[in-house]
Amino acid sequence: MQTTDDLVVTGSAVFRGALSVGPTSVSAQSRSTGLVQDNNVRFPEKLTELRVWDALQTNLPGTAAADDLALINGTLASVAPTVQAGDLKAAGATTRYAGFLLTVPESYVSGETVQIIMSCGMLTTIADTSCTVDVEAYKLDKVGGVSADLCATAAQSINSLVFAEKTFTITATTLNAGDVLIVRIAITCTDAATATAVKPTIASIDPTFDIKG
């Protein structure tokens, strides 16, 4: 005969077989309590997700122009796709942008570290004056507004033929899982008279988060 009464044990209980526990309701917060936090976990951004910064309905062009960066396809199995500012030799001071929407993952620990790490450098020749990459990030409030710029890191030089990672820290005090950021990347290059190609390039974009689960 099967009953649904609770079993109450007032002393010690020894179980010599399998113990089966029925369905329970556990909150997401309770589930995460015992999990170990993993820091700076990368969530690579697909370069194909980058958009024209002031026309997000539009994919990046295949050729950089005006104030837009370009998505360069590369050769399959030979050259990886990259984001480039075009050939800026002798172009003077030029700034070009790309934008994308970044969703904070559901495993993110509220208020913990958020970064955007980019591998950047120059192809063919460095600029004779300077070349930098910069990041802006704004939290969408989901009622049509945005926060102030949350990026706490200033523009960094990428004026080298050796590609290197550039880390931009996002102020995460108010960030929670499921938040959405609109991110704008800027490359600013100043070259006065270089004779060969000067191509500022982004090879990868890796947002990182401290997560549990």
Secondary structure, 3 states (H helix, E strand, C coil): CCCCCCCCCCCCCCCCCCCCCCCCCCCHHHHHHCCCEEEEEECCCCHHHCEECCEEEEECCCCCECCECEEECCCCCCCCCEEECCCCCCCEEEEEEEEEEEECCCCECCCCCEEEEEEEEEEECCCCCEEEEEEEEEEECCCCCECCCCECCCCEECCCCCCEEEEEEECCCCCCCCCEEEEEEEEEEEECCCCCCEEEEEEEEEEEEEEEC
